[in-house]
Amino acid sequence: MPKLIKKLLEPNTLLVICLLYVLLITIAFLFPARVGVKINFIIPLDKIIHSSIYLILAFLWNCYFYLTKNKDAIKKSVFTILGLCLTYGIIIEILQEQFVQYRGADIFDVLANMIGAMVGTIIFLNVKNRINS
């Protein structure tokens, strides 16, 4: 298992994983939604899904930049990644509104995305020292 983790943390492998993940979520978010049963907890299920997706997105990109960039520039890369996640989320919402049937832009999706990205970044900051070891 440690060999597999080391292989997954190689910069080229991690970049491919990051790009494939972005492609996967772009397709998922731009695919027409099927109208179905809505499940609501205290927080609507779709917002939990948005947060979870962006948690993983931010965590993966933070790991990649941490492994490939100057370790002292971590603060700058963290804010860059959060900004890119925000921009990506807004673009996806606009594309959904304009081009995807049964989907529309939702500011609460963007908020859920950013909460997920911030949680993913916080998790990354707490485990980053274990990534190289």
VOGU-3710 file (C-alpha; in Angstrom, 3 decimals, decimal comma):
1> mpklikklle> 0,000/0,000/0,000  2,767/2,540/0,738  4,172/1,951/-2,782  0,764/2,694/-4,297  0,450/5,902/-2,272  3,969/6,970/-3,302  3,081/6,299/-6,949  -0,156/8,295/-6,656  1,760/11,199/-5,120  4,231/11,463/-7,996
11> pntllvicll> 3,651/14,865/-9,622  2,828/13,532/-13,105  0,403/10,932/-11,758  -1,243/13,466/-9,475  -1,602/15,957/-12,336  -3,385/13,323/-14,440  -5,676/12,515/-11,496  -6,453/16,230/-10,998  -7,217/16,806/-14,676  -9,363/13,675/-14,957
21> yvllitiafl> -11,280/14,734/-11,850  -11,947/18,186/-13,333  -13,105/16,550/-16,574  -15,363/14,146/-14,680  -17,058/16,838/-12,612  -17,391/19,150/-15,612  -19,234/16,418/-17,496  -21,351/15,584/-14,440  -22,342/19,206/-13,839  -23,084/19,894/-17,505
31> fparvgvkin> -25,092/16,735/-18,111  -28,853/17,313/-18,062  -30,268/16,454/-14,661  -33,093/14,004/-14,427  -36,064/15,299/-12,570  -36,552/12,953/-9,669  -37,099/12,636/-5,980  -35,527/15,388/-3,927  -34,074/14,335/-0,607  -33,569/17,051/1,977
41> fiipldkiih> -31,853/16,726/5,281  -31,052/19,766/7,388  -28,931/20,784/4,405  -30,248/19,766/0,952  -28,467/16,684/-0,386  -27,350/18,422/-3,587  -25,467/21,046/-1,533  -23,716/18,285/0,420  -22,722/16,687/-2,895  -21,441/20,026/-4,248
51> ssiylilafl> -19,385/20,588/-1,089  -17,950/17,071/-1,199  -16,964/17,373/-4,858  -15,182/20,688/-4,278  -13,550/19,416/-1,072  -11,869/16,706/-3,149  -11,095/19,152/-5,980  -9,327/21,645/-3,707  -7,517/18,905/-1,785  -6,150/17,288/-4,962
61> wncyfyltkn> -4,949/20,563/-6,500  -3,388/21,695/-3,212  -1,484/18,391/-3,039  -0,300/18,805/-6,614  0,919/22,378/-6,138  2,535/21,474/-2,824  4,524/18,682/-4,474  5,572/20,700/-7,526  6,054/24,257/-6,281  8,156/26,020/-3,694
71> kdaikksvft> 6,966/24,898/-0,254  7,387/28,461/1,037  4,781/29,725/-1,441  2,045/27,561/0,074  -0,077/30,526/1,191  -0,116/31,985/-2,316  -1,006/28,671/-3,964  -3,776/27,987/-1,420  -5,452/31,317/-2,203  -4,905/30,793/-5,929
81> ilglcltygi> -6,602/27,398/-5,770  -9,529/28,800/-3,772  -9,904/31,588/-6,330  -9,794/29,120/-9,208  -12,382/26,902/-7,503  -14,666/29,929/-7,102  -14,182/30,942/-10,739  -14,714/27,385/-11,983  -17,892/27,056/-9,901  -19,319/30,311/-11,246
91> iieilqeqfv> -18,497/29,346/-14,845  -20,178/25,949/-14,391  -23,305/27,621/-12,974  -23,458/30,069/-15,895  -23,022/27,221/-18,399  -25,765/25,237/-16,668  -28,125/28,207/-16,866  -27,392/28,896/-20,523  -26,949/25,469/-22,092  -28,216/22,608/-19,912
101> qyrgadifdv> -31,844/21,570/-19,925  -33,405/21,094/-16,463  -30,513/22,870/-14,779  -30,072/26,446/-13,748  -27,654/28,718/-11,977  -27,882/28,654/-8,196  -25,890/30,978/-5,947  -26,252/28,433/-3,143  -24,416/25,874/-5,302  -21,526/28,345/-5,585
111> lanmigamvg> -21,628/28,859/-1,806  -21,644/25,090/-1,213  -18,737/24,734/-3,662  -16,683/27,306/-1,772  -17,451/25,759/1,611  -16,253/22,419/0,239  -13,117/23,987/-1,266  -12,297/25,701/2,034  -12,794/22,478/4,007  -10,614/20,599/1,490
121> tiiflnvknr> -7,935/23,266/1,879  -8,113/23,097/5,677  -7,756/19,308/5,544  -4,790/19,690/3,175  -3,096/22,214/5,482  -3,466/19,763/8,362  -1,996/16,783/6,482  0,522/18,421/4,119  3,514/17,524/6,274  2,644/13,827/5,950
131> ins> 2,470/13,963/2,145  6,235/13,844/1,562  6,971/11,271/4,243
//
